[in-house]
Amino acid sequence: MKYWIRRLSHPFRGLRYAFTHDSAIRIETLLAAVGLPTVYFVFNLSTSELLLLTFCWFFVMVAELQNSAIEVALTKVHPEHSEEIGRSKDLAAAAVVWASLFGVICLVYVVSGKL
């Protein structure tokens, strides 16, 4: 049991770091905490619709966490400005935008009653 507790301390430490140092993580969590219940009750969503939107939020959060990890690592490895490092950070940020766009498309689809 100690083994698993020790192993789980790493991801929890990572989440704590993300919540204390990354405003995007905090904002997206707040939006989900307020937005998901609001959309659920206002539009009278089914369980599957709520589940889809929750999965979309998790998808965005995974992309955001990976983006943050890439930015922290690349900044540590290469602190001076580099076009290639900047491009890598831009690509990681693009993944977050792509995931967010997917979430918005799913939200519009669910709210429009097409599901």
Steps between C-alpha positions, in 0.01 A plus 500: 500500500788738576626440150175622342469797733853603409427449129181709519684784672667594169182572299343678798811715532471575129135599535579720798776669299263550206229656717743732679709609199274481195210741477354321196453182707321697772280685251403183311422322826284791618320513165427127522390519864254777416427428134428127502232511772350815347476350152370175647210666681421780254486272196372192687779279363491124506765305685678413176508864393645603834752217475608616153555855624689373804725292275561808287607693810739220601642501146566874523658458844731222380611718209553795736703291745717367218545852365611621843740207540657567161536871572660442842744241364600699193548819699726314742703330226522803273434825695624735226276583208507246219277483196479120516413497871239769436353290222477198732319708760268636231417147387419396858278806537333416168407160642316676783315722253411196289366312804306811606350536154389136517337576837318802362377303198369226731333760723326663203395160369357389836328831576345514153324172575664297226619220729 
